[in-house]
Amino acid sequence: MSDSENQLRDGFLALFEQHERAIRSYVRALVPSVSDASEVSQQVSVVLWQKFAAFDATRDFRKWAFGVARYQVLSFLRDKGRDRHLFDIDLVNKLADEAEESSPRHDAQREALEACLQKLPELQRALVLTAYAKGVRIDELAAIRGQTPMSLYKTLQRIRQSLLECVGRTIVRETHT
């Protein structure tokens, strides 16, 4: 591989890694099924790589990637057009516009939440990460902790409320700086 090909690949990977979560969230907002959204997201990744050599580096990568994702979603929906459970094209375009507008806000909220999680005492942070891990059942976790499910729910509710307040304060502080 030549130096220019390596630079192209490295440039793409850096930008894609930075924006991958937002791109996947954008696609997920437009495609009703998680498995279909995953399939479309993979297609978007491939198309982004295939077209990256033509990408104008002075442009916003996320905006460009969202445009590619929108066309991939529309193509997917057109191909699956007979399925009555899919959104119509006008609705997809409206959702796409709204998802594009709200993406920076979601990023700020996600970053604030991650920072607020780090501020929690270790035991609370571990409890939240465990309780919301995939496949964890609250009744089983409560039994392991020697609590009733209701008392565990109340504990988690207090922690969530604390996180919500922290996220709110963090976002307000960041918008005023």
Backbone as JSON Lines, residues from 0, in Angstrom:
{"i":0,"aa":"M","n":[0.84,-1.17,0.0],"ca":[0.0,0.0,0.0],"c":[0.89,1.24,0.0]}
{"i":1,"aa":"S","n":[0.57,2.22,-0.83],"ca":[1.39,3.42,-0.92],"c":[1.12,4.35,0.26]}
{"i":2,"aa":"D","n":[1.99,5.34,0.44],"ca":[1.83,6.3,1.53],"c":[0.51,7.07,1.39]}
{"i":3,"aa":"S","n":[0.15,7.44,0.16],"ca":[-1.1,8.19,-0.03],"c":[-2.31,7.32,0.29]}
{"i":4,"aa":"E","n":[-2.23,6.03,-0.05],"ca":[-3.34,5.12,0.3],"c":[-3.44,4.94,1.81]}
{"i":5,"aa":"N","n":[-2.29,4.86,2.48],"ca":[-2.29,4.75,3.94],"c":[-2.86,6.01,4.58]}
{"i":6,"aa":"Q","n":[-2.5,7.17,4.05],"ca":[-3.01,8.44,4.58],"c":[-4.52,8.53,4.38]}
{"i":7,"aa":"L","n":[-4.98,8.11,3.2],"ca":[-6.41,8.12,2.92],"c":[-7.15,7.22,3.91]}
{"i":8,"aa":"R","n":[-6.64,6.0,4.09],"ca":[-7.26,5.05,5.02],"c":[-7.26,5.6,6.44]}
{"i":9,"aa":"D","n":[-6.11,6.12,6.89],"ca":[-6.0,6.64,8.24],"c":[-6.92,7.85,8.45]}
{"i":10,"aa":"G","n":[-7.01,8.71,7.44],"ca":[-7.91,9.86,7.53],"c":[-9.36,9.43,7.65]}
{"i":11,"aa":"F","n":[-9.73,8.46,6.84],"ca":[-11.11,7.95,6.91],"c":[-11.38,7.33,8.27]}
{"i":12,"aa":"L","n":[-10.49,6.47,8.72],"ca":[-10.71,5.78,10.0],"c":[-10.82,6.76,11.17]}
{"i":13,"aa":"A","n":[-10.0,7.8,11.16],"ca":[-10.06,8.79,12.23],"c":[-11.42,9.5,12.24]}
{"i":14,"aa":"L","n":[-11.85,9.94,11.08],"ca":[-13.14,10.64,10.99],"c":[-14.31,9.7,11.28]}
{"i":15,"aa":"F","n":[-14.24,8.5,10.73],"ca":[-15.33,7.56,10.92],"c":[-15.45,7.16,12.39]}
{"i":16,"aa":"E","n":[-14.34,6.9,13.03],"ca":[-14.38,6.53,14.44],"c":[-14.96,7.66,15.29]}
{"i":17,"aa":"Q","n":[-14.61,8.88,14.96],"ca":[-15.11,10.04,15.69],"c":[-16.63,10.19,15.56]}
{"i":18,"aa":"H","n":[-17.18,9.82,14.41],"ca":[-18.6,10.07,14.13],"c":[-19.45,8.81,14.03]}
{"i":19,"aa":"E","n":[-18.87,7.65,14.23],"ca":[-19.6,6.39,14.02],"c":[-20.85,6.3,14.89]}
{"i":20,"aa":"R","n":[-20.75,6.64,16.17],"ca":[-21.91,6.55,17.06],"c":[-23.04,7.44,16.58]}
{"i":21,"aa":"A","n":[-22.71,8.65,16.15],"ca":[-23.74,9.57,15.66],"c":[-24.37,9.04,14.38]}
{"i":22,"aa":"I","n":[-23.57,8.47,13.5],"ca":[-24.09,7.93,12.24],"c":[-25.04,6.77,12.53]}
{"i":23,"aa":"R","n":[-24.63,5.87,13.43],"ca":[-25.5,4.73,13.79],"c":[-26.8,5.21,14.45]}
{"i":24,"aa":"S","n":[-26.7,6.21,15.31],"ca":[-27.9,6.76,15.95],"c":[-28.83,7.4,14.92]}
{"i":25,"aa":"Y","n":[-28.24,8.08,13.97],"ca":[-29.0,8.72,12.9],"c":[-29.76,7.66,12.1]}
{"i":26,"aa":"V","n":[-29.06,6.6,11.7],"ca":[-29.71,5.52,10.95],"c":[-30.8,4.88,11.8]}
{"i":27,"aa":"R","n":[-30.52,4.64,13.06],"ca":[-31.49,3.99,13.95],"c":[-32.75,4.83,14.1]}
{"i":28,"aa":"A","n":[-32.6,6.15,14.04],"ca":[-33.77,7.02,14.14],"c":[-34.66,6.92,12.91]}
{"i":29,"aa":"L","n":[-34.1,6.44,11.8],"ca":[-34.83,6.39,10.53],"c":[-35.34,5.01,10.16]}
{"i":30,"aa":"V","n":[-34.78,3.99,10.77],"ca":[-35.14,2.61,10.43],"c":[-35.74,1.96,11.67]}
{"i":31,"aa":"P","n":[-36.98,1.47,11.58],"ca":[-37.68,1.0,12.77],"c":[-37.11,-0.25,13.44]}
{"i":32,"aa":"S","n":[-36.49,-1.12,12.7],"ca":[-35.99,-2.38,13.25],"c":[-34.5,-2.26,13.59]}
{"i":33,"aa":"V","n":[-34.11,-2.75,14.76],"ca":[-32.71,-2.72,15.17],"c":[-31.85,-3.5,14.19]}
{"i":34,"aa":"S","n":[-32.3,-4.68,13.79],"ca":[-31.49,-5.49,12.86],"c":[-31.39,-4.81,11.49]}
{"i":35,"aa":"D","n":[-32.48,-4.22,11.01],"ca":[-32.41,-3.49,9.74],"c":[-31.5,-2.27,9.86]}
{"i":36,"aa":"A","n":[-31.57,-1.57,10.99],"ca":[-30.71,-0.41,11.19],"c":[-29.25,-0.82,11.21]}
{"i":37,"aa":"S","n":[-28.96,-1.96,11.8],"ca":[-27.59,-2.47,11.81],"c":[-27.12,-2.78,10.39]}
{"i":38,"aa":"E","n":[-27.99,-3.41,9.62],"ca":[-27.66,-3.73,8.22],"c":[-27.41,-2.46,7.42]}
{"i":39,"aa":"V","n":[-28.28,-1.48,7.57],"ca":[-28.12,-0.22,6.82],"c":[-26.85,0.5,7.28]}
{"i":40,"aa":"S","n":[-26.58,0.48,8.58],"ca":[-25.36,1.13,9.09],"c":[-24.11,0.51,8.47]}
{"i":41,"aa":"Q","n":[-24.11,-0.79,8.32],"ca":[-22.97,-1.45,7.67],"c":[-22.85,-1.01,6.22]}
{"i":42,"aa":"Q","n":[-23.98,-0.91,5.53],"ca":[-23.96,-0.45,4.14],"c":[-23.43,0.99,4.06]}
{"i":43,"aa":"V","n":[-23.85,1.81,5.02],"ca":[-23.39,3.2,5.06],"c":[-21.87,3.24,5.22]}
{"i":44,"aa":"S","n":[-21.35,2.42,6.11],"ca":[-19.9,2.37,6.34],"c":[-19.16,2.03,5.05]}
{"i":45,"aa":"V","n":[-19.66,1.06,4.33],"ca":[-19.02,0.64,3.08],"c":[-19.07,1.77,2.06]}
{"i":46,"aa":"V","n":[-20.22,2.39,1.9],"ca":[-20.36,3.47,0.92],"c":[-19.48,4.67,1.3]}
{"i":47,"aa":"L","n":[-19.42,4.99,2.59],"ca":[-18.56,6.09,3.02],"c":[-17.11,5.82,2.64]}
{"i":48,"aa":"W","n":[-16.66,4.6,2.86],"ca":[-15.29,4.25,2.52],"c":[-15.08,4.31,1.0]}
{"i":49,"aa":"Q","n":[-16.04,3.77,0.24],"ca":[-15.92,3.76,-1.21],"c":[-15.86,5.17,-1.79]}
{"i":50,"aa":"K","n":[-16.58,6.11,-1.18],"ca":[-16.67,7.47,-1.7],"c":[-15.71,8.44,-1.01]}
{"i":51,"aa":"F","n":[-14.96,7.96,-0.03],"ca":[-14.13,8.87,0.76],"c":[-13.08,9.59,-0.06]}
{"i":52,"aa":"A","n":[-12.54,8.96,-1.07],"ca":[-11.52,9.61,-1.9],"c":[-12.06,10.87,-2.56]}
{"i":53,"aa":"A","n":[-13.37,10.93,-2.78],"ca":[-13.99,12.1,-3.4],"c":[-14.48,13.11,-2.36]}
{"i":54,"aa":"F","n":[-14.36,12.78,-1.08],"ca":[-14.82,13.67,0.0],"c":[-13.95,14.92,0.05]}
{"i":55,"aa":"D","n":[-14.59,16.07,0.12],"ca":[-13.89,17.36,0.23],"c":[-13.57,17.59,1.7]}
{"i":56,"aa":"A","n":[-12.3,17.55,2.06],"ca":[-11.87,17.65,3.46],"c":[-12.22,18.99,4.09]}
{"i":57,"aa":"T","n":[-12.61,19.99,3.3],"ca":[-13.01,21.27,3.88],"c":[-14.46,21.23,4.35]}
{"i":58,"aa":"R","n":[-15.17,20.16,4.0],"ca":[-16.57,20.02,4.4],"c":[-16.68,19.31,5.74]}
{"i":59,"aa":"D","n":[-17.86,19.33,6.3],"ca":[-18.16,18.67,7.57],"c":[-18.41,17.19,7.29]}
{"i":60,"aa":"F","n":[-17.55,16.32,7.84],"ca":[-17.66,14.88,7.6],"c":[-19.0,14.35,8.08]}
{"i":61,"aa":"R","n":[-19.44,14.77,9.27],"ca":[-20.7,14.25,9.81],"c":[-21.86,14.58,8.9]}
{"i":62,"aa":"K","n":[-21.92,15.81,8.45],"ca":[-23.01,16.21,7.56],"c":[-22.98,15.4,6.27]}
{"i":63,"aa":"W","n":[-21.8,15.21,5.72],"ca":[-21.64,14.39,4.51],"c":[-22.08,12.95,4.78]}
{"i":64,"aa":"A","n":[-21.65,12.39,5.91],"ca":[-21.99,11.01,6.26],"c":[-23.5,10.88,6.48]}
{"i":65,"aa":"F","n":[-24.12,11.87,7.1],"ca":[-25.57,11.83,7.28],"c":[-26.28,11.85,5.94]}
{"i":66,"aa":"G","n":[-25.76,12.62,4.97],"ca":[-26.35,12.63,3.64],"c":[-26.26,11.27,2.98]}
{"i":67,"aa":"V","n":[-25.09,10.64,3.08],"ca":[-24.93,9.28,2.54],"c":[-25.88,8.33,3.25]}
{"i":68,"aa":"A","n":[-25.97,8.45,4.57],"ca":[-26.85,7.56,5.35],"c":[-28.3,7.75,4.94]}
{"i":69,"aa":"R","n":[-28.71,8.99,4.73],"ca":[-30.09,9.25,4.32],"c":[-30.4,8.53,3.01]}
{"i":70,"aa":"Y","n":[-29.5,8.64,2.04],"ca":[-29.74,7.97,0.76],"c":[-29.74,6.45,0.9]}
{"i":71,"aa":"Q","n":[-28.9,5.93,1.77],"ca":[-28.89,4.47,2.0],"c":[-30.19,4.02,2.65]}
{"i":72,"aa":"V","n":[-30.69,4.81,3.6],"ca":[-31.97,4.47,4.24],"c":[-33.09,4.51,3.22]}
{"i":73,"aa":"L","n":[-33.13,5.56,2.41],"ca":[-34.18,5.67,1.4],"c":[-34.09,4.51,0.4]}
{"i":74,"aa":"S","n":[-32.88,4.13,0.02],"ca":[-32.7,3.0,-0.88],"c":[-33.19,1.71,-0.23]}
{"i":75,"aa":"F","n":[-32.85,1.53,1.04],"ca":[-33.29,0.35,1.78],"c":[-34.83,0.29,1.84]}
{"i":76,"aa":"L","n":[-35.44,1.44,2.16],"ca":[-36.9,1.48,2.28],"c":[-37.57,1.26,0.93]}
{"i":77,"aa":"R","n":[-36.96,1.79,-0.12],"ca":[-37.52,1.56,-1.46],"c":[-37.48,0.07,-1.79]}
{"i":78,"aa":"D","n":[-36.35,-0.56,-1.47],"ca":[-36.21,-1.99,-1.76],"c":[-37.17,-2.83,-0.92]}
{"i":79,"aa":"K","n":[-37.49,-2.37,0.26],"ca":[-38.4,-3.1,1.15],"c":[-39.82,-2.51,1.09]}
{"i":80,"aa":"G","n":[-40.1,-1.75,0.06],"ca":[-41.33,-0.97,-0.06],"c":[-42.63,-1.71,0.16]}
{"i":81,"aa":"R","n":[-42.66,-2.98,-0.04],"ca":[-43.92,-3.71,0.12],"c":[-44.25,-3.99,1.58]}
{"i":82,"aa":"D","n":[-43.29,-3.84,2.45],"ca":[-43.51,-4.1,3.87],"c":[-44.27,-2.91,4.47]}
{"i":83,"aa":"R","n":[-45.45,-3.15,4.96],"ca":[-46.28,-2.08,5.51],"c":[-45.75,-1.54,6.83]}
{"i":84,"aa":"H","n":[-44.78,-2.2,7.43],"ca":[-44.26,-1.78,8.72],"c":[-43.12,-0.77,8.59]}
{"i":85,"aa":"L","n":[-42.78,-0.38,7.37],"ca":[-41.71,0.59,7.17],"c":[-42.3,1.99,7.0]}
{"i":86,"aa":"F","n":[-41.49,2.99,7.35],"ca":[-41.92,4.38,7.23],"c":[-42.0,4.77,5.76]}
{"i":87,"aa":"D","n":[-42.89,5.73,5.45],"ca":[-42.92,6.22,4.09],"c":[-41.81,7.27,3.9]}
{"i":88,"aa":"I","n":[-41.51,7.59,2.66],"ca":[-40.36,8.42,2.31],"c":[-40.46,9.82,2.92]}
{"i":89,"aa":"D","n":[-41.64,10.43,2.89],"ca":[-41.8,11.77,3.46],"c":[-41.49,11.77,4.96]}
{"i":90,"aa":"L","n":[-41.97,10.75,5.65],"ca":[-41.7,10.66,7.08],"c":[-40.2,10.44,7.32]}
{"i":91,"aa":"V","n":[-39.57,9.61,6.53],"ca":[-38.13,9.37,6.69],"c":[-37.36,10.67,6.49]}
{"i":92,"aa":"N","n":[-37.72,11.45,5.49],"ca":[-37.03,12.71,5.26],"c":[-37.24,13.67,6.42]}
{"i":93,"aa":"K","n":[-38.43,13.72,6.96],"ca":[-38.69,14.59,8.11],"c":[-37.89,14.11,9.32]}
{"i":94,"aa":"L","n":[-37.89,12.81,9.58],"ca":[-37.11,12.26,10.69],"c":[-35.61,12.52,10.49]}
{"i":95,"aa":"A","n":[-35.16,12.39,9.25],"ca":[-33.74,12.62,8.95],"c":[-33.36,14.06,9.26]}
{"i":96,"aa":"D","n":[-34.2,15.01,8.85],"ca":[-33.92,16.42,9.13],"c":[-33.86,16.67,10.64]}
{"i":97,"aa":"E","n":[-34.81,16.11,11.38],"ca":[-34.84,16.3,12.83],"c":[-33.65,15.62,13.5]}
{"i":98,"aa":"A","n":[-33.27,14.44,13.03],"ca":[-32.13,13.73,13.61],"c":[-30.83,14.51,13.36]}
{"i":99,"aa":"E","n":[-30.72,15.09,12.19],"ca":[-29.54,15.89,11.86],"c":[-29.44,17.1,12.77]}
{"i":100,"aa":"E","n":[-30.56,17.76,13.0],"ca":[-30.57,18.95,13.85],"c":[-30.28,18.62,15.3]}
{"i":101,"aa":"S","n":[-30.74,17.47,15.78],"ca":[-30.58,17.15,17.2],"c":[-29.28,16.42,17.5]}
{"i":102,"aa":"S","n":[-28.53,16.02,16.5],"ca":[-27.3,15.25,16.72],"c":[-26.3,15.96,17.63]}
{"i":103,"aa":"P","n":[-25.99,17.23,17.42],"ca":[-25.03,17.89,18.32],"c":[-25.53,17.92,19.78]}
{"i":104,"aa":"R","n":[-26.83,18.11,19.96],"ca":[-27.39,18.12,21.32],"c":[-27.23,16.74,21.96]}
{"i":105,"aa":"H","n":[-27.5,15.69,21.2],"ca":[-27.35,14.33,21.73],"c":[-25.9,14.04,22.09]}
{"i":106,"aa":"D","n":[-24.98,14.52,21.26],"ca":[-23.56,14.33,21.56],"c":[-23.19,15.02,22.87]}
{"i":107,"aa":"A","n":[-23.67,16.24,23.05],"ca":[-23.38,16.98,24.28],"c":[-23.97,16.26,25.49]}
{"i":108,"aa":"Q","n":[-25.19,15.76,25.35],"ca":[-25.81,15.03,26.45],"c":[-25.05,13.75,26.77]}
{"i":109,"aa":"R","n":[-24.62,13.03,25.75],"ca":[-23.87,11.78,25.95],"c":[-22.55,12.06,26.65]}
{"i":110,"aa":"E","n":[-21.85,13.11,26.21],"ca":[-20.57,13.46,26.84],"c":[-20.78,13.89,28.28]}
{"i":111,"aa":"A","n":[-21.84,14.66,28.53],"ca":[-22.13,15.08,29.9],"c":[-22.47,13.89,30.78]}
{"i":112,"aa":"L","n":[-23.25,12.96,30.25],"ca":[-23.6,11.76,31.02],"c":[-22.36,10.95,31.36]}
{"i":113,"aa":"E","n":[-21.46,10.79,30.39],"ca":[-20.24,10.04,30.66],"c":[-19.41,10.71,31.75]}
{"i":114,"aa":"A","n":[-19.33,12.05,31.71],"ca":[-18.59,12.78,32.74],"c":[-19.28,12.64,34.1]}
{"i":115,"aa":"C","n":[-20.6,12.71,34.1],"ca":[-21.34,12.6,35.36],"c":[-21.25,11.19,35.94]}
{"i":116,"aa":"L","n":[-21.24,10.18,35.08],"ca":[-21.05,8.81,35.56],"c":[-19.71,8.67,36.28]}
{"i":117,"aa":"Q","n":[-18.69,9.32,35.74],"ca":[-17.36,9.25,36.36],"c":[-17.32,9.95,37.72]}
{"i":118,"aa":"K","n":[-18.23,10.9,37.94],"ca":[-18.28,11.62,39.21],"c":[-19.0,10.83,40.3]}
{"i":119,"aa":"L","n":[-19.77,9.82,39.92],"ca":[-20.49,9.01,40.91],"c":[-19.5,8.25,41.78]}
{"i":120,"aa":"P","n":[-19.88,8.0,43.03],"ca":[-19.06,7.09,43.85],"c":[-18.95,5.74,43.15]}
{"i":121,"aa":"E","n":[-17.83,5.07,43.33],"ca":[-17.53,3.82,42.62],"c":[-18.66,2.8,42.73]}
{"i":122,"aa":"L","n":[-19.22,2.61,43.92],"ca":[-20.27,1.61,44.1],"c":[-21.53,1.97,43.3]}
{"i":123,"aa":"Q","n":[-21.89,3.24,43.28],"ca":[-23.07,3.66,42.51],"c":[-22.82,3.5,41.01]}
{"i":124,"aa":"R","n":[-21.62,3.89,40.57],"ca":[-21.29,3.75,39.14],"c":[-21.34,2.28,38.72]}
{"i":125,"aa":"A","n":[-20.77,1.42,39.55],"ca":[-20.77,-0.02,39.23],"c":[-22.2,-0.55,39.2]}
{"i":126,"aa":"L","n":[-23.04,-0.1,40.13],"ca":[-24.43,-0.55,40.15],"c":[-25.16,-0.13,38.87]}
{"i":127,"aa":"V","n":[-25.0,1.12,38.46],"ca":[-25.67,1.61,37.25],"c":[-25.19,0.83,36.03]}
{"i":128,"aa":"L","n":[-23.89,0.66,35.9],"ca":[-23.36,-0.05,34.73],"c":[-23.8,-1.51,34.72]}
{"i":129,"aa":"T","n":[-23.91,-2.11,35.88],"ca":[-24.37,-3.49,35.97],"c":[-25.86,-3.58,35.67]}
{"i":130,"aa":"A","n":[-26.65,-2.72,36.3],"ca":[-28.1,-2.79,36.16],"c":[-28.57,-2.56,34.73]}
{"i":131,"aa":"Y","n":[-27.84,-1.74,33.99],"ca":[-28.27,-1.42,32.63],"c":[-27.48,-2.17,31.56]}
{"i":132,"aa":"A","n":[-26.73,-3.16,31.97],"ca":[-26.04,-4.0,31.0],"c":[-27.06,-4.91,30.32]}
{"i":133,"aa":"K","n":[-26.77,-5.28,29.1],"ca":[-27.68,-6.12,28.33],"c":[-27.89,-7.46,29.03]}
{"i":134,"aa":"G","n":[-29.13,-7.87,29.13],"ca":[-29.47,-9.19,29.67],"c":[-29.59,-9.25,31.18]}
{"i":135,"aa":"V","n":[-29.36,-8.14,31.87],"ca":[-29.45,-8.15,33.33],"c":[-30.9,-7.97,33.74]}
{"i":136,"aa":"R","n":[-31.33,-8.83,34.64],"ca":[-32.69,-8.73,35.18],"c":[-32.62,-8.13,36.58]}
{"i":137,"aa":"I","n":[-33.46,-7.15,36.83],"ca":[-33.44,-6.43,38.11],"c":[-33.74,-7.38,39.27]}
{"i":138,"aa":"D","n":[-34.69,-8.3,39.09],"ca":[-35.01,-9.21,40.2],"c":[-33.81,-10.07,40.57]}
{"i":139,"aa":"E","n":[-33.04,-10.51,39.58],"ca":[-31.85,-11.32,39.85],"c":[-30.75,-10.48,40.49]}
{"i":140,"aa":"L","n":[-30.56,-9.26,40.0],"ca":[-29.55,-8.38,40.58],"c":[-29.91,-8.03,42.02]}
{"i":141,"aa":"A","n":[-31.19,-7.77,42.27],"ca":[-31.64,-7.47,43.64],"c":[-31.35,-8.64,44.57]}
{"i":142,"aa":"A","n":[-31.63,-9.85,44.11],"ca":[-31.37,-11.03,44.94],"c":[-29.89,-11.16,45.25]}
{"i":143,"aa":"I","n":[-29.04,-10.92,44.27],"ca":[-27.6,-10.98,44.48],"c":[-27.16,-9.95,45.51]}
{"i":144,"aa":"R","n":[-27.78,-8.77,45.45],"ca":[-27.42,-7.68,46.37],"c":[-28.13,-7.78,47.72]}
{"i":145,"aa":"G","n":[-29.04,-8.75,47.85],"ca":[-29.77,-8.9,49.12],"c":[-30.82,-7.83,49.32]}
{"i":146,"aa":"Q","n":[-31.41,-7.36,48.21],"ca":[-32.44,-6.33,48.25],"c":[-33.7,-6.86,47.59]}
{"i":147,"aa":"T","n":[-34.79,-6.17,47.86],"ca":[-36.0,-6.48,47.1],"c":[-35.88,-5.74,45.77]}
{"i":148,"aa":"P","n":[-36.55,-6.23,44.74],"ca":[-36.51,-5.5,43.46],"c":[-36.99,-4.05,43.61]}
{"i":149,"aa":"M","n":[-38.01,-3.83,44.44],"ca":[-38.54,-2.47,44.6],"c":[-37.49,-1.55,45.23]}
{"i":150,"aa":"S","n":[-36.76,-2.04,46.21],"ca":[-35.76,-1.18,46.83],"c":[-34.61,-0.9,45.86]}
{"i":151,"aa":"L","n":[-34.28,-1.87,45.01],"ca":[-33.26,-1.64,43.98],"c":[-33.75,-0.62,42.96]}
{"i":152,"aa":"Y","n":[-35.0,-0.74,42.55],"ca":[-35.57,0.26,41.62],"c":[-35.48,1.66,42.23]}
{"i":153,"aa":"K","n":[-35.8,1.79,43.5],"ca":[-35.75,3.1,44.17],"c":[-34.32,3.62,44.23]}
{"i":154,"aa":"T","n":[-33.37,2.75,44.53],"ca":[-31.97,3.15,44.56],"c":[-31.54,3.64,43.18]}
{"i":155,"aa":"L","n":[-31.88,2.89,42.15],"ca":[-31.53,3.29,40.78],"c":[-32.22,4.59,40.39]}
{"i":156,"aa":"Q","n":[-33.45,4.77,40.83],"ca":[-34.17,6.01,40.51],"c":[-33.45,7.21,41.13]}
{"i":157,"aa":"R","n":[-32.97,7.08,42.36],"ca":[-32.25,8.19,43.0],"c":[-30.95,8.49,42.24]}
{"i":158,"aa":"I","n":[-30.25,7.44,41.81],"ca":[-29.01,7.64,41.06],"c":[-29.31,8.28,39.7]}
{"i":159,"aa":"R","n":[-30.36,7.82,39.02],"ca":[-30.74,8.41,37.73],"c":[-31.09,9.88,37.89]}
{"i":160,"aa":"Q","n":[-31.81,10.21,38.96],"ca":[-32.17,11.61,39.22],"c":[-30.92,12.45,39.43]}
{"i":161,"aa":"S","n":[-29.97,11.92,40.18],"ca":[-28.71,12.61,40.41],"c":[-27.96,12.83,39.09]}
{"i":162,"aa":"L","n":[-27.94,11.79,38.24],"ca":[-27.29,11.91,36.93],"c":[-28.0,12.94,36.05]}
{"i":163,"aa":"L","n":[-29.31,12.93,36.07],"ca":[-30.08,13.88,35.27],"c":[-29.75,15.31,35.68]}
{"i":164,"aa":"E","n":[-29.7,15.56,36.98],"ca":[-29.38,16.91,37.46],"c":[-27.95,17.29,37.08]}
{"i":165,"aa":"C","n":[-27.02,16.35,37.21],"ca":[-25.63,16.61,36.84],"c":[-25.51,16.92,35.36]}
{"i":166,"aa":"V","n":[-26.17,16.15,34.51],"ca":[-26.14,16.39,33.07],"c":[-26.7,17.77,32.76]}
{"i":167,"aa":"G","n":[-27.81,18.11,33.39],"ca":[-28.4,19.43,33.17],"c":[-27.44,20.56,33.55]}
{"i":168,"aa":"R","n":[-26.81,20.42,34.71],"ca":[-25.85,21.45,35.16],"c":[-24.66,21.52,34.2]}
{"i":169,"aa":"T","n":[-24.17,20.38,33.77],"ca":[-23.01,20.34,32.88],"c":[-23.32,21.02,31.55]}
{"i":170,"aa":"I","n":[-24.47,20.73,31.0],"ca":[-24.83,21.31,29.7],"c":[-25.03,22.82,29.83]}
{"i":171,"aa":"V","n":[-25.68,23.26,30.91],"ca":[-25.87,24.69,31.12],"c":[-24.51,25.38,31.26]}
{"i":172,"aa":"R","n":[-23.61,24.77,32.03],"ca":[-22.29,25.34,32.24],"c":[-21.53,25.43,30.91]}
{"i":173,"aa":"E","n":[-21.64,24.4,30.07],"ca":[-20.91,24.39,28.79],"c":[-21.5,25.38,27.79]}
{"i":174,"aa":"T","n":[-22.8,25.62,27.85],"ca":[-23.39,26.59,26.91],"c":[-23.1,28.03,27.33]}
{"i":175,"aa":"H","n":[-22.71,28.23,28.58],"ca":[-22.4,29.57,29.06],"c":[-20.9,29.87,29.03]}
{"i":176,"aa":"T","n":[-20.12,28.92,28.55],"ca":[-18.67,29.18,28.48],"c":[-18.21,29.35,27.07]}
